[in-house]
Amino acid sequence: MEKEIYKLHAEMCKVFSNPTRLEILNLLRDKEMSVTELIKKTKLTQANISQHLSIMKSKGIVTSKRDGKNIYYKLSNHKIIKAFDIIREVLVERLEKNRKIIQEIRT
């Protein structure tokens, strides 16, 4: 059971390894969005957005629904954004620490 959880965890984390998917996650943070809206916000092609959304859907990160010609995506679980935010906070702290070290070296 534990090995299966590690495997699923690693698969889900693959979503966090791509900047475009991170941008999409952040855009879906508070609302459902259509593919068209995501294309406008990211300035990426429909094929590119669809490819990333397909990966995210296969990993259980997003769900979709069709409304006429439009397909809308939303996060499957808002705890995903908590993980996104925690990783981002760690990175910001690390960057700030590195900046302080560089400033100390220069002075």
N, C-alpha and C positions, 0 to 999 in steps of 0.2 A: 504493500500500500504506500509506504513512504517513498519508494523509488518512483512510483507512478506520479505522486505529487511533485517530486523534483522534475520529472520529465514535463509535466503540464506547466509548471512554473517557468521552466526554461523556454517552452514554446510561447507562452504568453509574453515573456520578456523580450522576445524577438521584435515585438511591436515597438518597444522602446528603443530599439537599436537603429531606427531610421528617422532622420529629421523630418521628412514629409509626413510620416505617420504621427510623429509627435505634434506637428502643427495641426493635423486633422483632429487629434485627441483634444488639443486645447480649444479648437473651434467648437467642438461638440460638448465642451465642458458643461454648459448651462442650457443647451437647447438642441432640439432636433434640427437637422439641416438637409436640404435636398442636395443632390449631386451638383446641380447647377449653381447653387449658392456656394458650395465648397470650391467649385472651379473659379468663380468670381473672386473669392477671398484669397485663394492660394495662387491664382494666376497660372495654374497648371492645366494640362490638357485633360479632356474627359477620360481618355484611355489611361493616363497616369493615375488620376484620382480613383478611377474604378478598380485598377489593379491593387492599389493600397487598401481601399475599402474591402475588397475581396479577401485580402490577407487578414485584415482586422476582424472581419466577420468569421472567417474560418477558425480564428483563435478565440472566438467568443467575446471579443472586446466590444463590438458594435452589433446592433440588430438593424434590420431594415424593414420598411413597409412601402408598398406601391400605392400611389394615389394618382390614377390616370396615367399620364406619361412620366410623372415624376417619381423618383425613388428617394425616400427620406431615411436618413441614418441617425441613430442616437446611441449613446453609450449603453451597454447592456447592464452595467453596474457602476454607480457613481464612486465606489471605492477605488476604481481604477484611477480617477483623478487625484485621489489622496496619494496614491503611489507616485504618480506623475509629479505632484507638488513636492513630495518629500525628496525625491531624487533631484529635482531642480534646486531646492533649498540647499542640499548638500553641495551641489556644484557651485552655487553662488558663494557659499561660505568658503569653499576651496579657492575660488578666484580672488575673493577679497583677501584671504590669507596670503596668496601668492603676490598680490599687488603690494601688500605691506612689506613682505620680504624684499621685493625689488626696490621699493622706496628706501628701505633701511640700507640696502647695499649701495645705492646711489648717493646717500648722504653721509 
